[in-house]
Amino acid sequence: MTTTTLTVQGMSCGHCVNSVETAVRNIGANAKVDLAANSVTVDYEETKVSIDAIKEAIEEQGYDVV
């Protein structure tokens, strides 16, 4: 299991948290959003999900991974 923290811009509410966490869960990883820090901590298996796929899932929700 790998844990990575990504900086994500554009999140500001509970809906944002749900959108990001659900999108990441749907591709086989677990995410925990921290609105105050503008970050998403992701736990994933590198053999099943790539970090690029995780970033893409977040960006598809309308947020910017920086």
Jmol script that loads the backbone (N, CA, C; Angstrom):
load data "model"
ATOM      1  N   MET A   1       0.847  -1.180   0.000  1.00  0.00           N
ATOM      2  CA  MET A   1       0.000   0.000   0.000  1.00  0.00           C
ATOM      3  C   MET A   1       0.887   1.237   0.000  1.00  0.00           C
ATOM      4  N   THR A   2       0.560   2.157  -0.874  1.00  0.00           N
ATOM      5  CA  THR A   2       1.289   3.422  -0.980  1.00  0.00           C
ATOM      6  C   THR A   2       0.373   4.553  -0.540  1.00  0.00           C
ATOM      7  N   THR A   3       0.927   5.522   0.171  1.00  0.00           N
ATOM      8  CA  THR A   3       0.170   6.703   0.581  1.00  0.00           C
ATOM      9  C   THR A   3       0.829   7.935  -0.013  1.00  0.00           C
ATOM     10  N   THR A   4       0.026   8.757  -0.676  1.00  0.00           N
ATOM     11  CA  THR A   4       0.513   9.978  -1.300  1.00  0.00           C
ATOM     12  C   THR A   4      -0.438  11.115  -0.957  1.00  0.00           C
ATOM     13  N   THR A   5       0.116  12.295  -0.716  1.00  0.00           N
ATOM     14  CA  THR A   5      -0.713  13.473  -0.480  1.00  0.00           C
ATOM     15  C   THR A   5      -0.567  14.410  -1.670  1.00  0.00           C
ATOM     16  N   LEU A   6      -1.702  14.762  -2.246  1.00  0.00           N
ATOM     17  CA  LEU A   6      -1.735  15.648  -3.404  1.00  0.00           C
ATOM     18  C   LEU A   6      -2.307  16.999  -2.993  1.00  0.00           C
ATOM     19  N   THR A   7      -1.795  18.063  -3.574  1.00  0.00           N
ATOM     20  CA  THR A   7      -2.371  19.395  -3.383  1.00  0.00           C
ATOM     21  C   THR A   7      -3.421  19.584  -4.466  1.00  0.00           C
ATOM     22  N   VAL A   8      -4.626  19.922  -4.037  1.00  0.00           N
ATOM     23  CA  VAL A   8      -5.747  20.057  -4.969  1.00  0.00           C
ATOM     24  C   VAL A   8      -6.410  21.406  -4.747  1.00  0.00           C
ATOM     25  N   GLN A   9      -6.545  22.166  -5.807  1.00  0.00           N
ATOM     26  CA  GLN A   9      -7.160  23.492  -5.720  1.00  0.00           C
ATOM     27  C   GLN A   9      -8.598  23.440  -6.209  1.00  0.00           C
ATOM     28  N   GLY A  10      -9.443  24.271  -5.603  1.00  0.00           N
ATOM     29  CA  GLY A  10     -10.819  24.410  -6.043  1.00  0.00           C
ATOM     30  C   GLY A  10     -11.838  23.737  -5.134  1.00  0.00           C
ATOM     31  N   MET A  11     -11.391  23.030  -4.120  1.00  0.00           N
ATOM     32  CA  MET A  11     -12.327  22.381  -3.193  1.00  0.00           C
ATOM     33  C   MET A  11     -12.702  23.362  -2.090  1.00  0.00           C
ATOM     34  N   SER A  12     -14.009  23.431  -1.762  1.00  0.00           N
ATOM     35  CA  SER A  12     -14.406  24.400  -0.747  1.00  0.00           C
ATOM     36  C   SER A  12     -15.561  23.959   0.140  1.00  0.00           C
ATOM     37  N   CYS A  13     -16.139  22.778  -0.110  1.00  0.00           N
ATOM     38  CA  CYS A  13     -17.333  22.403   0.658  1.00  0.00           C
ATOM     39  C   CYS A  13     -17.473  20.894   0.762  1.00  0.00           C
ATOM     40  N   GLY A  14     -18.517  20.476   1.454  1.00  0.00           N
ATOM     41  CA  GLY A  14     -18.780  19.060   1.620  1.00  0.00           C
ATOM     42  C   GLY A  14     -19.025  18.340   0.306  1.00  0.00           C
ATOM     43  N   HIS A  15     -19.670  19.017  -0.628  1.00  0.00           N
ATOM     44  CA  HIS A  15     -19.899  18.416  -1.947  1.00  0.00           C
ATOM     45  C   HIS A  15     -18.561  18.108  -2.623  1.00  0.00           C
ATOM     46  N   CYS A  16     -17.624  19.014  -2.501  1.00  0.00           N
ATOM     47  CA  CYS A  16     -16.292  18.806  -3.083  1.00  0.00           C
ATOM     48  C   CYS A  16     -15.633  17.570  -2.476  1.00  0.00           C
ATOM     49  N   VAL A  17     -15.733  17.457  -1.159  1.00  0.00           N
ATOM     50  CA  VAL A  17     -15.154  16.309  -0.461  1.00  0.00           C
ATOM     51  C   VAL A  17     -15.761  15.017  -0.996  1.00  0.00           C
ATOM     52  N   ASN A  18     -17.084  14.971  -1.077  1.00  0.00           N
ATOM     53  CA  ASN A  18     -17.758  13.768  -1.554  1.00  0.00           C
ATOM     54  C   ASN A  18     -17.392  13.449  -2.998  1.00  0.00           C
ATOM     55  N   SER A  19     -17.325  14.464  -3.847  1.00  0.00           N
ATOM     56  CA  SER A  19     -16.994  14.251  -5.255  1.00  0.00           C
ATOM     57  C   SER A  19     -15.614  13.626  -5.418  1.00  0.00           C
ATOM     58  N   VAL A  20     -14.645  14.185  -4.728  1.00  0.00           N
ATOM     59  CA  VAL A  20     -13.267  13.702  -4.850  1.00  0.00           C
ATOM     60  C   VAL A  20     -13.120  12.312  -4.241  1.00  0.00           C
ATOM     61  N   GLU A  21     -13.627  12.135  -3.031  1.00  0.00           N
ATOM     62  CA  GLU A  21     -13.470  10.843  -2.370  1.00  0.00           C
ATOM     63  C   GLU A  21     -14.178   9.733  -3.132  1.00  0.00           C
ATOM     64  N   THR A  22     -15.358  10.013  -3.677  1.00  0.00           N
ATOM     65  CA  THR A  22     -16.092   9.011  -4.452  1.00  0.00           C
ATOM     66  C   THR A  22     -15.381   8.692  -5.760  1.00  0.00           C
ATOM     67  N   ALA A  23     -14.885   9.704  -6.455  1.00  0.00           N
ATOM     68  CA  ALA A  23     -14.191   9.481  -7.729  1.00  0.00           C
ATOM     69  C   ALA A  23     -12.962   8.606  -7.532  1.00  0.00           C
ATOM     70  N   VAL A  24     -12.220   8.863  -6.477  1.00  0.00           N
ATOM     71  CA  VAL A  24     -11.016   8.071  -6.201  1.00  0.00           C
ATOM     72  C   VAL A  24     -11.406   6.653  -5.783  1.00  0.00           C
ATOM     73  N   ARG A  25     -12.434   6.521  -4.977  1.00  0.00           N
ATOM     74  CA  ARG A  25     -12.901   5.194  -4.558  1.00  0.00           C
ATOM     75  C   ARG A  25     -13.352   4.371  -5.771  1.00  0.00           C
ATOM     76  N   ASN A  26     -13.985   5.031  -6.735  1.00  0.00           N
ATOM     77  CA  ASN A  26     -14.489   4.330  -7.914  1.00  0.00           C
ATOM     78  C   ASN A  26     -13.385   3.730  -8.787  1.00  0.00           C
ATOM     79  N   ILE A  27     -12.161   4.214  -8.654  1.00  0.00           N
ATOM     80  CA  ILE A  27     -11.068   3.621  -9.439  1.00  0.00           C
ATOM     81  C   ILE A  27     -10.209   2.679  -8.597  1.00  0.00           C
ATOM     82  N   GLY A  28     -10.633   2.427  -7.364  1.00  0.00           N
ATOM     83  CA  GLY A  28      -9.964   1.420  -6.555  1.00  0.00           C
ATOM     84  C   GLY A  28      -8.959   1.919  -5.533  1.00  0.00           C
ATOM     85  N   ALA A  29      -9.075   3.185  -5.135  1.00  0.00           N
ATOM     86  CA  ALA A  29      -8.173   3.736  -4.116  1.00  0.00           C
ATOM     87  C   ALA A  29      -9.020   4.382  -3.022  1.00  0.00           C
ATOM     88  N   ASN A  30      -8.391   4.768  -1.929  1.00  0.00           N
ATOM     89  CA  ASN A  30      -9.082   5.455  -0.841  1.00  0.00           C
ATOM     90  C   ASN A  30      -8.510   6.856  -0.696  1.00  0.00           C
ATOM     91  N   ALA A  31      -9.404   7.838  -0.541  1.00  0.00           N
ATOM     92  CA  ALA A  31      -8.964   9.228  -0.417  1.00  0.00           C
ATOM     93  C   ALA A  31      -9.567   9.872   0.810  1.00  0.00           C
ATOM     94  N   LYS A  32      -8.805  10.764   1.415  1.00  0.00           N
ATOM     95  CA  LYS A  32      -9.275  11.577   2.541  1.00  0.00           C
ATOM     96  C   LYS A  32      -8.949  13.029   2.220  1.00  0.00           C
ATOM     97  N   VAL A  33      -9.984  13.841   2.077  1.00  0.00           N
ATOM     98  CA  VAL A  33      -9.817  15.251   1.733  1.00  0.00           C
ATOM     99  C   VAL A  33      -9.650  16.082   2.996  1.00  0.00           C
ATOM    100  N   ASP A  34      -8.718  17.029   2.956  1.00  0.00           N
ATOM    101  CA  ASP A  34      -8.536  18.023   4.010  1.00  0.00           C
ATOM    102  C   ASP A  34      -8.747  19.389   3.368  1.00  0.00           C
ATOM    103  N   LEU A  35      -9.956  19.927   3.525  1.00  0.00           N
ATOM    104  CA  LEU A  35     -10.281  21.213   2.886  1.00  0.00           C
ATOM    105  C   LEU A  35      -9.367  22.338   3.346  1.00  0.00           C
ATOM    106  N   ALA A  36      -9.071  22.394   4.634  1.00  0.00           N
ATOM    107  CA  ALA A  36      -8.255  23.480   5.175  1.00  0.00           C
ATOM    108  C   ALA A  36      -6.852  23.489   4.575  1.00  0.00           C
ATOM    109  N   ALA A  37      -6.327  22.320   4.265  1.00  0.00           N
ATOM    110  CA  ALA A  37      -4.967  22.217   3.717  1.00  0.00           C
ATOM    111  C   ALA A  37      -4.957  22.118   2.196  1.00  0.00           C
ATOM    112  N   ASN A  38      -6.141  22.138   1.571  1.00  0.00           N
ATOM    113  CA  ASN A  38      -6.228  21.946   0.119  1.00  0.00           C
ATOM    114  C   ASN A  38      -5.480  20.689  -0.315  1.00  0.00           C
ATOM    115  N   SER A  39      -5.714  19.593   0.428  1.00  0.00           N
ATOM    116  CA  SER A  39      -4.982  18.378   0.105  1.00  0.00           C
ATOM    117  C   SER A  39      -5.893  17.153   0.100  1.00  0.00           C
ATOM    118  N   VAL A  40      -5.414  16.136  -0.606  1.00  0.00           N
ATOM    119  CA  VAL A  40      -6.084  14.842  -0.642  1.00  0.00           C
ATOM    120  C   VAL A  40      -5.016  13.794  -0.367  1.00  0.00           C
ATOM    121  N   THR A  41      -5.217  13.007   0.680  1.00  0.00           N
ATOM    122  CA  THR A  41      -4.306  11.919   0.995  1.00  0.00           C
ATOM    123  C   THR A  41      -4.918  10.647   0.421  1.00  0.00           C
ATOM    124  N   VAL A  42      -4.135   9.957  -0.402  1.00  0.00           N
ATOM    125  CA  VAL A  42      -4.637   8.790  -1.117  1.00  0.00           C
ATOM    126  C   VAL A  42      -3.832   7.552  -0.732  1.00  0.00           C
ATOM    127  N   ASP A  43      -4.555   6.478  -0.402  1.00  0.00           N
ATOM    128  CA  ASP A  43      -3.958   5.162  -0.167  1.00  0.00           C
ATOM    129  C   ASP A  43      -4.333   4.287  -1.356  1.00  0.00           C
ATOM    130  N   TYR A  44      -3.332   3.665  -1.972  1.00  0.00           N
ATOM    131  CA  TYR A  44      -3.613   2.854  -3.154  1.00  0.00           C
ATOM    132  C   TYR A  44      -2.549   1.783  -3.351  1.00  0.00           C
ATOM    133  N   GLU A  45      -2.917   0.762  -4.121  1.00  0.00           N
ATOM    134  CA  GLU A  45      -1.993  -0.303  -4.501  1.00  0.00           C
ATOM    135  C   GLU A  45      -1.413   0.067  -5.867  1.00  0.00           C
ATOM    136  N   GLU A  46      -0.105   0.276  -5.912  1.00  0.00           N
ATOM    137  CA  GLU A  46       0.532   0.683  -7.164  1.00  0.00           C
ATOM    138  C   GLU A  46       0.352  -0.337  -8.282  1.00  0.00           C
ATOM    139  N   THR A  47       0.140  -1.595  -7.933  1.00  0.00           N
ATOM    140  CA  THR A  47      -0.045  -2.622  -8.958  1.00  0.00           C
ATOM    141  C   THR A  47      -1.435  -2.577  -9.568  1.00  0.00           C
ATOM    142  N   LYS A  48      -2.371  -1.853  -8.928  1.00  0.00           N
ATOM    143  CA  LYS A  48      -3.752  -1.798  -9.410  1.00  0.00           C
ATOM    144  C   LYS A  48      -4.165  -0.433  -9.933  1.00  0.00           C
ATOM    145  N   VAL A  49      -3.608   0.632  -9.345  1.00  0.00           N
ATOM    146  CA  VAL A  49      -4.002   2.000  -9.698  1.00  0.00           C
ATOM    147  C   VAL A  49      -2.752   2.868  -9.785  1.00  0.00           C
ATOM    148  N   SER A  50      -2.660   3.670 -10.842  1.00  0.00           N
ATOM    149  CA  SER A  50      -1.502   4.563 -10.975  1.00  0.00           C
ATOM    150  C   SER A  50      -1.830   5.932 -10.392  1.00  0.00           C
ATOM    151  N   ILE A  51      -0.807   6.643 -10.006  1.00  0.00           N
ATOM    152  CA  ILE A  51      -1.001   8.002  -9.491  1.00  0.00           C
ATOM    153  C   ILE A  51      -1.585   8.904 -10.577  1.00  0.00           C
ATOM    154  N   ASP A  52      -1.225   8.641 -11.831  1.00  0.00           N
ATOM    155  CA  ASP A  52      -1.792   9.436 -12.932  1.00  0.00           C
ATOM    156  C   ASP A  52      -3.297   9.215 -13.053  1.00  0.00           C
ATOM    157  N   ALA A  53      -3.745   7.974 -12.840  1.00  0.00           N
ATOM    158  CA  ALA A  53      -5.183   7.684 -12.891  1.00  0.00           C
ATOM    159  C   ALA A  53      -5.911   8.387 -11.751  1.00  0.00           C
ATOM    160  N   ILE A  54      -5.281   8.444 -10.591  1.00  0.00           N
ATOM    161  CA  ILE A  54      -5.879   9.126  -9.445  1.00  0.00           C
ATOM    162  C   ILE A  54      -6.000  10.623  -9.728  1.00  0.00           C
ATOM    163  N   LYS A  55      -4.932  11.212 -10.243  1.00  0.00           N
ATOM    164  CA  LYS A  55      -4.966  12.643 -10.581  1.00  0.00           C
ATOM    165  C   LYS A  55      -6.048  12.919 -11.618  1.00  0.00           C
ATOM    166  N   GLU A  56      -6.148  12.055 -12.623  1.00  0.00           N
ATOM    167  CA  GLU A  56      -7.148  12.231 -13.673  1.00  0.00           C
ATOM    168  C   GLU A  56      -8.563  12.151 -13.097  1.00  0.00           C
ATOM    169  N   ALA A  57      -8.799  11.205 -12.191  1.00  0.00           N
ATOM    170  CA  ALA A  57     -10.126  11.067 -11.574  1.00  0.00           C
ATOM    171  C   ALA A  57     -10.507  12.333 -10.817  1.00  0.00           C
ATOM    172  N   ILE A  58      -9.542  12.931 -10.114  1.00  0.00           N
ATOM    173  CA  ILE A  58      -9.806  14.170  -9.378  1.00  0.00           C
ATOM    174  C   ILE A  58     -10.063  15.320 -10.348  1.00  0.00           C
ATOM    175  N   GLU A  59      -9.224  15.425 -11.371  1.00  0.00           N
ATOM    176  CA  GLU A  59      -9.377  16.513 -12.344  1.00  0.00           C
ATOM    177  C   GLU A  59     -10.681  16.401 -13.116  1.00  0.00           C
ATOM    178  N   GLU A  60     -11.172  15.189 -13.351  1.00  0.00           N
ATOM    179  CA  GLU A  60     -12.447  15.006 -14.043  1.00  0.00           C
ATOM    180  C   GLU A  60     -13.620  15.552 -13.231  1.00  0.00           C
ATOM    181  N   GLN A  61     -13.418  15.718 -11.928  1.00  0.00           N
ATOM    182  CA  GLN A  61     -14.449  16.296 -11.063  1.00  0.00           C
ATOM    183  C   GLN A  61     -14.414  17.827 -11.087  1.00  0.00           C
ATOM    184  N   GLY A  62     -13.433  18.401 -11.783  1.00  0.00           N
ATOM    185  CA  GLY A  62     -13.355  19.854 -11.922  1.00  0.00           C
ATOM    186  C   GLY A  62     -12.356  20.541 -11.017  1.00  0.00           C
ATOM    187  N   TYR A  63     -11.460  19.770 -10.410  1.00  0.00           N
ATOM    188  CA  TYR A  63     -10.468  20.336  -9.491  1.00  0.00           C
ATOM    189  C   TYR A  63      -9.081  20.229 -10.110  1.00  0.00           C
ATOM    190  N   ASP A  64      -8.174  21.076  -9.676  1.00  0.00           N
ATOM    191  CA  ASP A  64      -6.815  21.118 -10.221  1.00  0.00           C
ATOM    192  C   ASP A  64      -5.842  20.470  -9.262  1.00  0.00           C
ATOM    193  N   VAL A  65      -5.147  19.428  -9.748  1.00  0.00           N
ATOM    194  CA  VAL A  65      -4.098  18.804  -8.956  1.00  0.00           C
ATOM    195  C   VAL A  65      -2.808  19.516  -9.309  1.00  0.00           C
ATOM    196  N   VAL A  66      -2.157  20.095  -8.299  1.00  0.00           N
ATOM    197  CA  VAL A  66      -0.924  20.866  -8.555  1.00  0.00           C
ATOM    198  C   VAL A  66       0.284  20.222  -7.914  1.00  0.00           C
TER     199      VAL A  66
END
end "model"
wireframe off; spacefill off
backbone 0.3
color backbone group
